[in-house]
């Protein structure tokens, strides 16, 4: 099983990491795009699927898609991974975002 996880990681591309400091600042690498964001939720597309950050007064202080790096600040409440197939099924298009 560990071998299967390693194979998936090498197929999907470069490394991915998350560093959270005191639930106030998070640095994420391997970011491909920002799907949506507001003061309470940031949804990221990474090389390993979607990441959803939930919090209070969230803001993106740095975004460099060429390097795949994002830094967000605010009060972090939760960080959730989801597979790309699962996230696409949740209505991530324009109409899906309007009716959330």
LUMVEX-647590 format. One record per residue: x, y, z of N, C-alpha, C, O in turn; residue in three letters. Coordinates in steps of 0.05 Angstrom, whole numbers, plus 32768, in hexadecimal, padded with zeros to 4 digits. Example, Ala and Ser with C-alpha at 12.3 -4.5 7.8 and 13.67 -1.06 7.14 Angstrom:
% LUMVEX-647590
VEXLO/n.u/n.v/n.w/ca.u/ca.v/ca.w/c.u/c.v/c.w/o.u/o.v/o.w/aa
VEXLO/8108/7F8E/809C/80F6/7FA6/809C/8108/7FBE/809C/811D/7FBE/80A9/Ala
VEXLO/8101/7FD3/808E/8111/7FEB/808F/8102/8001/809D/810C/8017/80A1/Ser
END
This chain:
% LUMVEX-647590
VEXLO/n.u/n.v/n.w/ca.u/ca.v/ca.w/c.u/c.v/c.w/o.u/o.v/o.w/aa
VEXLO/8010/7FE8/8000/8000/8000/8000/8011/8019/8000/800B/802D/7FF2/Unk
VEXLO/8027/8019/800F/8039/8030/800F/8045/8034/7FF4/8049/804B/7FEB/Unk
VEXLO/804B/801E/7FE7/8057/801F/7FCC/8043/802D/7FB9/804C/803D/7FA8/Unk
VEXLO/8029/8027/7FBA/8015/8034/7FA9/8014/8052/7FAE/8012/8061/7F9B/Unk
VEXLO/8016/805B/7FC7/8015/8078/7FCD/802E/8085/7FC1/802C/809B/7FB6/Unk
VEXLO/8045/8078/7FC3/805D/8084/7FB8/805B/8086/7F99/8064/809A/7F8E/Unk
VEXLO/8050/8072/7F8D/804D/8073/7F70/803A/808A/7F67/803F/8098/7F53/Unk
VEXLO/8025/808F/7F76/8012/80A4/7F70/8020/80BF/7F72/801B/80D1/7F62/Unk
VEXLO/8030/80C2/7F87/803E/80DC/7F8B/8051/80E2/7F74/8053/80F9/7F6B/Unk
VEXLO/805F/80CE/7F6A/8072/80D3/7F54/8064/80D9/7F3A/806E/80E8/7F29/Unk
VEXLO/804D/80CD/7F36/803E/80D2/7F1E/8033/80EE/7F1D/8032/80FB/7F08/Unk
VEXLO/802A/80F9/7F34/801D/8113/7F35/802F/812B/7F33/8025/8140/7F2D/Unk
VEXLO/8049/8128/7F38/805A/813F/7F34/806B/8145/7F4C/8073/8134/7F5B/Unk
VEXLO/8071/815F/7F4F/8084/8168/7F63/8079/8166/7F7F/8061/8160/7F84/Unk
VEXLO/808A/816D/7F93/8083/816A/7FAF/806E/817E/7FB8/8069/8193/7FAB/Unk
VEXLO/8061/8177/7FCE/804C/8187/7FDA/8051/8188/7FF8/8057/8174/8004/Unk
VEXLO/804E/81A0/8004/8051/81A2/8021/803F/81B7/802C/8036/81C9/801E/Unk
VEXLO/8039/81B4/8046/8029/81C7/8055/8038/81CD/806F/8040/81BB/807D/Unk
VEXLO/803B/81E7/8075/8047/81EF/808E/8034/8204/809A/802F/8219/808F/Unk
VEXLO/8029/81FD/80B2/8017/820F/80C0/8024/8219/80D9/8030/8209/80E8/Unk
VEXLO/8023/8233/80DD/802F/8240/80F5/8019/824B/8107/800C/825E/80FF/Unk
VEXLO/8016/823F/811E/8004/8249/8133/7FE7/824D/8129/7FDA/825F/8134/Unk
VEXLO/7FDE/823E/8116/7FC4/8240/810B/7FBE/825D/8100/7FA7/8264/80FC/Unk
VEXLO/7FD3/826C/80FB/7FCF/8288/80F1/7FDB/828B/80D5/7FD3/829E/80C7/Unk
VEXLO/7FED/827A/80CC/7FFA/827D/80B3/7FFF/8261/80A7/8009/824F/80B6/Unk
VEXLO/7FF9/825D/808E/7FFE/8243/8081/800D/8248/8067/8005/8259/8057/Unk
VEXLO/8022/8238/8062/8031/8239/8049/802D/821E/803C/8031/8209/8048/Unk
VEXLO/8024/821F/8022/801F/8206/8014/802E/8207/7FF9/802D/821B/7FEB/Unk
VEXLO/803C/81F1/7FF3/804A/81EF/7FD9/803C/81D9/7FC9/802D/81C9/7FD3/Unk
VEXLO/8040/81DA/7FAF/8033/81C7/7F9D/8018/81D1/7F94/8008/81C2/7F89/Unk
VEXLO/8013/81EB/7F97/7FFA/81F7/7F90/7FF9/81FD/7F72/800C/8209/7F67/Unk
VEXLO/7FE5/81F4/7F64/7FE2/81F8/7F48/7FCF/8210/7F42/7FD3/821E/7F2E/Unk
VEXLO/7FBA/8213/7F53/7FA7/8228/7F4E/7F97/822E/7F67/7F96/821D/7F79/Unk
VEXLO/7F8A/8245/7F68/7F77/824B/7F7D/7F5B/824A/7F70/7F55/825A/7F5F/Unk
VEXLO/7F4B/8237/7F79/7F31/8233/7F6E/7F1E/8249/7F77/7F0F/8254/7F67/Unk
VEXLO/7F1E/824F/7F91/7F0D/8265/7F9B/7F18/826D/7FB7/7F26/825D/7FC4/Unk
VEXLO/7F11/8285/7FBF/7F19/828E/7FDA/7F06/82A4/7FE3/7EFC/82B4/7FD3/Unk
VEXLO/7F03/82A6/7FFD/7EF6/82BC/800B/7F01/82BD/8027/7F15/82AF/802D/Unk
VEXLO/7EF5/82CC/8039/7F01/82CF/8054/7EFE/82B6/8065/7F0C/82B4/807A/Unk
VEXLO/7EED/82A3/805D/7EEA/828B/806D/7EF3/8271/8060/7EF7/825D/806E/Unk
VEXLO/7EF8/8272/8046/7F00/8259/8038/7F13/825F/8021/7F0E/8272/8012/Unk
VEXLO/7F27/824F/801F/7F39/8250/8007/7F3A/8233/7FFC/7F41/8220/800B/Unk
VEXLO/7F34/8230/7FE2/7F35/8216/7FD5/7F4C/8217/7FC1/7F4D/8227/7FAF/Unk
VEXLO/7F5F/8204/7FC5/7F77/8203/7FB4/7F78/81E9/7FA4/7F6E/81D5/7FAD/Unk
VEXLO/7F83/81EB/7F8C/7F88/81D4/7F7C/7FA6/81CE/7F7F/7FB6/81DF/7F78/Unk
VEXLO/7FAC/81B6/7F88/7FC8/81AE/7F8C/7FCE/8196/7F7A/7FBC/818B/7F6D/Unk
VEXLO/7FE7/818E/7F7B/7FEF/8177/7F6B/7FE4/815D/7F77/7FE4/8148/7F69/Unk
VEXLO/7FDA/815E/7F8F/7FCF/8146/7F9C/7FB2/8148/7FA1/7FA7/8139/7FB2/Unk
VEXLO/7FA4/815A/7F94/7F87/815D/7F98/7F81/8179/7FA2/7F91/818B/7FA1/Unk
VEXLO/7F69/817C/7FAB/7F60/8196/7FB6/7F66/8199/7FD4/7F65/8185/7FE2/Unk
VEXLO/7F6C/81B1/7FDC/7F6E/81B7/7FF9/7F5B/81CE/7FFF/7F5A/81E2/7FF1/Unk
VEXLO/7F4B/81CA/8013/7F39/81DF/801C/7F42/81E9/8038/7F44/81D9/804A/Unk
VEXLO/7F47/8203/803A/7F4E/820F/8053/7F35/821E/805E/7F28/822D/804F/Unk
VEXLO/7F2D/8218/8076/7F17/8226/8083/7F23/8237/809A/7F35/822E/80A8/Unk
VEXLO/7F18/824F/809D/7F22/8260/80B2/7F12/827A/80B5/7EFC/827D/80AA/Unk
VEXLO/7F1E/828C/80C4/7F12/82A6/80C9/7F25/82BB/80C0/7F3D/82BA/80C6/Unk
VEXLO/7F1B/82CF/80B1/7F2B/82E5/80A7/7F44/82DB/8097/7F5A/82E5/809B/Unk
VEXLO/7F3F/82C8/8085/7F55/82BD/8075/7F5C/82D0/805E/7F4A/82DD/8052/Unk
VEXLO/7F75/82D3/8058/7F7E/82E1/8041/7F98/82D5/8036/7FA8/82C9/8045/Unk
VEXLO/7F9C/82D7/801C/7FB3/82CC/800F/7FC8/82E2/800E/7FC5/82F6/8001/Unk
VEXLO/7FDE/82DD/801C/7FF3/82F1/801D/8008/82ED/8007/8016/8300/8000/Unk
VEXLO/800B/82D4/7FFD/801D/82CF/7FE7/8012/82B9/7FD6/8009/82A4/7FE0/Unk
VEXLO/8013/82BD/7FBC/800C/82A8/7FA9/801F/82A9/7F91/8020/82BD/7F83/Unk
VEXLO/802D/8294/7F8D/803F/8291/7F76/803A/8277/7F69/8044/8262/7F71/Unk
VEXLO/802A/8277/7F54/8022/825E/7F46/8039/8252/7F36/803A/823A/7F31/Unk
VEXLO/804C/8263/7F2D/8064/8258/7F1F/8074/8246/7F31/807F/8232/7F28/Unk
VEXLO/8077/824E/7F4A/8086/823E/7F5E/8073/822B/7F6D/807C/8219/7F7C/Unk
VEXLO/8059/822E/7F6A/8046/821D/7F78/8043/8223/7F96/803F/8211/7FA5/Unk
VEXLO/8046/823D/7F9D/8047/8243/7FBA/8030/8256/7FC1/802A/8269/7FB2/Unk
VEXLO/8023/8251/7FD8/800F/8263/7FE3/8014/8266/8000/801A/8253/800F/Unk
VEXLO/8010/827F/800A/8011/8285/8027/7FF6/8293/802D/7FEF/82A7/8021/Unk
VEXLO/7FE8/8288/8041/7FCF/8293/804A/7FD1/8299/8068/7FDE/828B/8077/Unk
VEXLO/7FC3/82AF/8070/7FC3/82B7/808C/7FA7/82BB/8095/7F95/82C0/8085/Unk
VEXLO/7FA3/82B8/80AF/7F89/82BA/80BC/7F87/82A5/80D2/7F9B/8298/80D8/Unk
VEXLO/7F6F/82A1/80DD/7F6B/828D/80F1/7F62/8273/80E3/7F4C/8272/80DA/Unk
VEXLO/7F74/825F/80E3/7F6E/8246/80D5/7F5D/8234/80E7/7F63/8230/80FF/Unk
VEXLO/7F47/822B/80DC/7F35/8219/80EB/7F38/81FC/80E2/7F37/81EA/80F2/Unk
VEXLO/7F3A/81F8/80C7/7F3D/81DD/80BD/7F4B/81DD/80A2/7F4B/81F1/8094/Unk
VEXLO/7F58/81C7/809C/7F65/81C2/8082/7F5C/81A7/8079/7F5F/8193/8087/Unk
VEXLO/7F51/81A6/8061/7F45/818D/8057/7F4F/8187/803B/7F4F/8198/8029/Unk
VEXLO/7F57/816E/8037/7F5F/8164/801C/7F46/8156/800F/7F35/814B/801D/Unk
VEXLO/7F44/8158/7FF5/7F31/8148/7FE6/7F3D/8142/7FCB/7F4D/8151/7FC0/Unk
VEXLO/7F35/812B/7FC1/7F3F/8123/7FA6/7F32/8134/7F91/7F1D/813F/7F95/Unk
VEXLO/7F3F/8136/7F7A/7F35/8147/7F65/7F1A/813E/7F5B/7F09/814E/7F54/Unk
VEXLO/7F16/8124/7F59/7EFC/8119/7F4F/7EE6/8121/7F62/7ED0/8128/7F59/Unk
VEXLO/7EEB/811F/7F7C/7ED7/8126/7F90/7ED0/8144/7F8F/7EB9/814B/7F90/Unk
VEXLO/7EE4/8155/7F8D/7EE0/8172/7F8D/7ED1/817A/7F74/7EC0/818C/7F75/Unk
VEXLO/7ED7/816E/7F5D/7EC9/8176/7F44/7EAC/816F/7F46/7E9B/817D/7F3A/Unk
VEXLO/7EA5/815A/7F54/7E89/8152/7F56/7E79/8164/7F68/7E60/8162/7F69/Unk
VEXLO/7E86/8175/7F77/7E78/8187/7F8A/7E6F/81A1/7F7D/7E68/81B3/7F8C/Unk
VEXLO/7E6F/81A4/7F63/7E66/81BC/7F56/7E7A/81D2/7F59/7E74/81E8/7F62/Unk
VEXLO/7E93/81CD/7F50/7EA8/81E1/7F53/7EA7/81F5/7F3C/7EB8/8207/7F3A/Unk
VEXLO/7E94/81F3/7F29/7E91/8206/7F14/7E84/8220/7F1E/7E7E/8222/7F36/Unk
VEXLO/7E80/8233/7F0C/7E74/824D/7F14/7E59/824A/7F21/7E54/8256/7F36/Unk
VEXLO/7E47/823A/7F15/7E2D/8237/7F21/7E2E/8229/7F3C/7E1F/822F/7F4E/Unk
VEXLO/7E40/8215/7F3E/7E44/8207/7F58/7E4D/821A/7F6E/7E45/8218/7F85/Unk
VEXLO/7E5F/822D/7F67/7E69/8241/7F7A/7E53/8254/7F82/7E51/825D/7F99/Unk
VEXLO/7E42/825C/7F6F/7E2C/826F/7F75/7E18/8263/7F89/7E0C/8272/7F99/Unk
VEXLO/7E13/8249/7F87/7DFE/823D/7F97/7E08/822D/7FAF/7DFA/821C/7FB9/Unk
VEXLO/7E21/8233/7FB8/7E2B/8225/7FD0/7E1E/8230/7FE8/7E24/8227/7FFF/Unk
END
